[in-house]
Amino acid sequence: MRSFLGFAALLLMIATVYAADDWPSLKEGFWSIHRETTDEPGNKKTIQDQWICRNHASDEKARARAEAMLKNCKTNLENHVGSKYETERECVVAGTTIHSKSTISVSGDSEFHSEETTTYTPAMADTTKTTMIVDQKYVGACPPGMEPGDIKGADGNIRHSGRR
């Protein structure tokens, strides 16, 4: 269940990124993703590195999935000033209210940093709060064997986007 929480928090953050109407077009190619997650209570930290091959079409598919995921959520705040995006959303999943606040700082088309705090009421899998910090950076061209939408884990395994 703990992996579900991290996945749910990550999906909310991704949805926040892609649902912004004026989100900039990101550079196509291979991107590194460094994620640090802390779950409470207990200050349980997880660090994960992975890479994604992206292009504008795969980003648009992610945007469409994000919009669908957020259709039943309430947006309390959506603010964009300069290169900074702030959102606050509330969703109910399996009887738990998930409240998230995100701040994303974009550096051109090749880098962004995001911080999100998510609370769960009542607790989900004994977790009441998740803090996630994610840094994404453009690395270069996608390596052979990877197509847009594919994700490579730290173990070297590639999760294909399902187009094969």
N, C-alpha and C positions, 0 to 999 in steps of 0.2 A: 504494500500500500504506500510505503514511503516513496517509491519510485513514481507512483501515480501523482503524489503531491508535487514533486519536482516537475513532473511532466505538465501538470495542470498549471502551475505557476509559470512555467516556460511558455506554454500556449497562450496564457493571458498576456505575457510580455510581447510575444511575437505578434499577437493580435493587436496590441497597442501600437506596435511599430507599423504594421501594414495597414491598419484601419485609418490612420491619419490621412485626411484628404490631400494634404499638401506635402506628404512625405517625399523627399527627393529621390530621384532615380539613382540607384547604386551602380557602381562599376561592375560590369560583368566579369566573371572569372572565379577564382578560388579564394575563399575567405576563411580565416581562422576565427574560431569562436572559443573564448575562454570564459567559463562560467564558475562563479563561486556562490554556493548556496548555504545558508545557515537556517536550520529549523529550530524552533523553540517549542516547548521548553527543552533545556539541555544543551543549547549552543552546539548542535550537531552540524558540523561543517562538511561540505562535499565540494570538491574541485573537479571540474570536467573540462577537457579540451576536445574539440572536434573541428572538422572543416566541412565546408559546404561549397559545392559548385553551383553558382547561380548565374542566371541571365534574366533579362527583363520578363520573359514569358514565365519562368519559374517563380519569380517574385510576384507576378500578377496572379498566378494560381494560389500562392500563399496568401495574398491579399484577399482573394475571394473566399478562401477557407476561413480566414480571420473574421471577415464580415459576417459570415454565416454563424460562426461560433459566438459572436457578440450580439446576435439579433435579440436574444432574450436577456441581455444584461442592461443595466442602467448605467449611463454615463453621467457622473456627477461633475466632472471637470474635463475639459479638453482645451488646452492652451498651447499656442505656438508663438514663440518670440525669438526671432533670429534663428539660431541653430539649436534651440532648446525646445523640446516637446514635453508637456506635462499632461498626464491623464490620471483620472481617478474613476474606477469602475466598480460595480457591484453585481455579482452573479449569484444565483442559487443553484447548487449542484448537489443532488442526492440529499436534500434537506439541510445542507450547510451553506451559510452565506459566506461567499468569498469576496472580500473587499481588497482591492489592490490600488496602490498609488505608484505611479511610474514617472521617472524623469529620464529623458533620453537626450544626449548631447551628440550632435552630428558634426563630423569634420569632413566637409566636402562630400565626395561620392565614394570615399574609400575607407571610412572608419566611423564607428560610433560606439558610445559608452552608455550603458543603461543601468539604472538602479531601480529596483522595485521592492516594495514591502507589501506582503499579502497576509491578511489575517483570515482565520477560519472560525466561524461561530455557528454552532458549537465546533469543537476541535474535530479535525479530520485525521484519522489514523494517529491520534494522540498529539497532533501538531496544531498549535494555535497561531503560529506566525512563521512565515518564511521570508527571508531577505535574500534577494538575488542580485548579484552584480555581474554584468555581462559586457565583455569587450569584443567587438567584431572588427576585423581588419582585412583589407584586401591584400592577398599574398602574391597573386600573379595568375597565369593561365591555369585552367583546370588540367589536372594530370591525365594522361591516357587512362582509359577505362572508367572515367567518371563523366557523367552527363549532368546538365543542369537539373538541380533538385536532389542530386545524390549527396549523401552525408557520409563522411569518413570519421570513424571513431579513433580514439587514442590507441586502440589495439590494432589499428590498420584495417579493420573490417569496414566494408562499404555497404551502406544501406541504400539500395537503389530506389529511385522515386516511383517505381512501379511501371515505368514506360517500357520495360523489357518483357 
